[in-house]
């Protein structure tokens, strides 16, 4: 085996292709987010390869990556296409996140230090100040993941990272509801306060409610939107009636009693 591979840079040879496939996946993902590639639009391998002036190999790898993240679907004899948004999938992703992030937080809290808590606080403040939707997604994820980092559970963190990637399309639905960003940020503040107190049960309860509420809101939003007339892009998505009604209602003082809203997709 060593004679067969001696002098042959296996890792070096794979790097350019991997880099190219990642670049293609990032470009396609951005086009889906911006509405340039609508749900169920075909992702033709030959056309993508011509556009990027590459062979079919990195395109196939990019499409597989997108499929694993939930951005695309690949069907035998049909090829690849942009995945549709599923109310059931959205709710399930947040149900799983609720369970796993509550678990991770329980492991993490005893190991937080003054330094790690300063970092989490800074990330929460950065997310609260952020007004650019695309940057808010990244800042929100950074805040959540920093809460769990001290847990020392690499497999769990890997699973959570994958769930964040898979749920990003649903997270971006919050863009139509900027008035609710403050409510989500307030819930982040409550979670962080419980973490700083070392109150494991309360912190776990708050993060679970935060995420489960998001999943239920997204489920309702997508279910009702399916009954509305077709639209050209996600950006122009009309607001379902029940969400419009929720927006018109005054909010209670307690964040736990407030109606869940679409901006809680910033979970």
N, C-alpha and C positions, 0 to 999 in steps of 0.2 A: 504493500500500500504506500509506504514512504517513497519507494523508488518511482511509483507511478505518478506521484504528485510532486516529486522533488523538482523545484525550479518553476512550478506552474502556479502563478498567483491566483488561486481560486477566489479568495476574498476580494482582491483588487479587481478581478475581472467582473465580479458581480456588482460592484459598487456603482458604476455609471448607470447600469440598467435600472438598479433600484432607485437611484436618484431621479432618473427620467420618469419612471412610473409614479413616483411620489409627486413630482411636479405636475404630471398629467392629472392625477387624482385630485390635487389641490385646485387646479384650474376648473375641472368639471364640477367639483363641490361648490366652488364660488359661483359658477354659472347657475347651478340649481338653487342656491340660496337667493341669488338676485332675480330669479324668475326667468332667466334667459333660456333655461331648460325646464319645461313644465313637467308636472307629474305624468308618468307614462310615456314621455317623449322617448323615441328610440335613441340608443347610444351606439351608433354604427361603428364598429371597430375600424373598418377601412377608412371611413371619413375622418375619424379622430386621428388615425395614423398619418393621413395626408396633411391634416391641419398642423400637426406638430412635427412633421417631417421625420417620423421615426418608423421603426418596424412594428409589426403586430405584437411582438412579445411584451414590451413595456405597457402597451395599451391594455392587453389582457390582464396584466398584473394590476394595473390601475383600476380596472373595472371590478376585479375580484376584491380589491381593497374597499371600494365604494359599496359593494354588495355586503361585505362583512360589517360595515358601519351603518347599513340601512338606507344608504342614499340611492342605491340602484338595486335592480333585481335581474338575475340571469336565468333564462328559461331555455331548456333544450329545444332546439329547432326554431327558436324565436330570437335568440340573442339577448342583448342587454337593453334595459330601458330604465328611465328614472322611476324610482319607487314612488308609489302613491302614499299619501299621508293616511295613516290608519288610527282611528280613535282607540281601538282595542290595544294596538301596540303602544301608543302614547301612555295610556293608563298603566299598562303592564310594566313599562320601563320605569315609571315613577314608583310603582309598588315595589319593584325589586330594589331600586335605589333607596327607598325608605327603609327597607329591612337591612340592607348591607351598610348604609351610611350610619344608621343607628348603632349597628354592631361596631363599626370602625370607630365611631366617636367614643363609645364606651371603653374601648381599648386605649384610645389616644389620650383622653383627659388626664389620667394619672401620670402621664409622661410629658405633658406640656410644661415648658419652663417660661420664665419671664421673657426670654428671647423669642421663643416660638409664639408666644401670645402677642408680643409686639408686632411680629410679622403678620399674624392673622388679622390683628386690628388694622394694620396699614392696608392690607388687601381689602378688607371690608370698607374702609374709608375711600379707597381708590374706586371700588365698584360703585359706591354711593355717589361719587362725584362724576362718574363717567356718563356722558350723554351720547356718545357714538355707539349705536346698537351693536356693530360688529365687534368693537373693543369690549363692550360690556359682557358679551358672551365669554370671552377669554378671562376677564377679571372675575366674573362670577364663579367660573370653574376653579380658578386659582384660589379664591376664598374657601370654597368647599373642600378642595383637596388639602389645603394647608391645615384645616381643622383635624384631618385624619392622619396626616403624615407621621406624627409621633407614635402611632399605633404599632409600628414595627411589623406590619403584616403585608409584605410585598405582593403576595398573590391576591389579597383582597384589594389592594390599591390598583393592581392591574385590571381587575374586574370592574372597579369603579371607573377607571379611565375609559374602558371600552363602552360602558353604559353612557358616560357623558358624550362620547363621540356619536353613539347611536341615537341619542336623544337630542342632538343639536338642532336638527330640523324642527323639532317640536318646540324647543326653547325659543327659536326665532319667531314663533307666532306671537310672542309678546310685543313685537314691534308695533302692532296695530293698537296697543293699549298702553301708551306711555304714561297715562295718568295713574297707573297702578304701580309704577316703579317704586314709589315711596313706601308702599305697604310691604313689598317684598324686602326692601332694604331694612325696614323696621323689624321684620321677623329675623333677618340675619343678625341684627343687633341683639335681639332677645336670646338667640342661640349662643352668641359669643359671650354674653353676660353670664349665662349658666355655665359655660365652659370655664370662664375665669374664676367662678366661685367653686369650681370642682364639683358641681351638682350634676352627677352623671344621669340620674333618672329624669330630671327636668330637661337637660340638654337633649337626651335621646328622644323624649316625648316631643319636644319642640321641632327637632329636625324631621321626625317622622310625620308630624302633622303638616309641616311646611311642604314636604314632598308629596304626600298623599293628596293634599288639597290641590296641588298643581296638576297631578295626574287626573283627578276628577274634573277639574276645570277644562283641561285640554280634551278630555273625552267628550264632555258636553259641547264644547266649542266645535269640534270636528264632526260630531254627530249632527248638530244643527246646521252646520255649514254644508253638509252633504245634501241637505234638502233645499238649499238656495240655488239660484241660477249659476251656471258655470262661469268661471272668471278666467282672465288671461294669465295673471301672475299672483303669487302668494302675497305680494305687497298690497294688491288691491282688494284683498279679502274683505268681504262685507262682514260686519259684526253681527253674530247671531242675536236674535231678540232677547234671550235670557241674559246674555252678557251685557246688552244695552241696558236692560232693566237693572242689573246689578250695579252698573256704573252710575245710575241715577239715584240710587239709594244712599243715604248718609251712612257712614261707617261707625260702628260701635267703638267705644274706647279700647276695649280689649281686642288685641290682634287675633286671639283664638276664636272670638265670636264674630269676627268680620267675615263677610262672604268672600270666598276664594275667587280670584280674578285671574285673567290671562297673564298679567305681568308676573304672577307667581311662577310662571314658567321660567323666570329667572332663577329658579332653584337650581 
